[in-house]
């Protein structure tokens, strides 16, 4: 079984604004200018943040 520690699966909900399940590929993280963000779609639930922190540590080699 292949484990990929920089992918975080996100289940669609009315809170996060997603219409289908998706994933966050933390390995593709990059900065953007705030002027490129047009509108808030939703808010990522608290349950995903620890997985995102772990994935960032893997990608950034902490």
N, C-alpha and C positions, 0 to 999 in steps of 0.2 A: 504494500500500500504506500503510495506517494503522499507525503504531507507537505503542503506548501504553507509556510507560516506567515507569509505576507499577504494572503488573501483572506478577507473577512466577508462571510456571507451575511446578507441583510435581507430579512423577510419583509415584504411589503405590508404597510399598515396605513391607517388614516393619519397617524401621528407623523410618520416620516414622509408622507406624500407620494410614495412609490406606488405604481399601479401593477408592478410585478416584482417578484424576488430578483435580487441582483447581488453583485459582490463589489467590494472595494479592493482594488489592487494597489496596496500601499507601495509596491515597488515602482509604480508609475507616478508617485507624488511629485508635484512641482508647484511653484508659486505662480499666482496670477495677480493681476491688478484688480483692485476692488471695483473699478469702473466697468469691468467686464461682467460683473454679476448684476443681473437685471432684476431678479425677484426671488424671494424666499419660497422654496417649494415645500419644505417641511423641516422637521427637526429629528435628528438621529437619536434614537432612544438610548438611555444610559447603559443598557445591557451590552452594547457594542463597544463602548469606549475602552474597556480593559483589553479586549482583543486587538483593537487598533493600536494601543500603546505597545503591546507585545510585538505586533507586526512592525511597527516603526523601529523598535529596538533591534529587530532582526535586520531590517533593511539598512539602518544607519550604523550597524555593527557596534551597539552599546552593550 
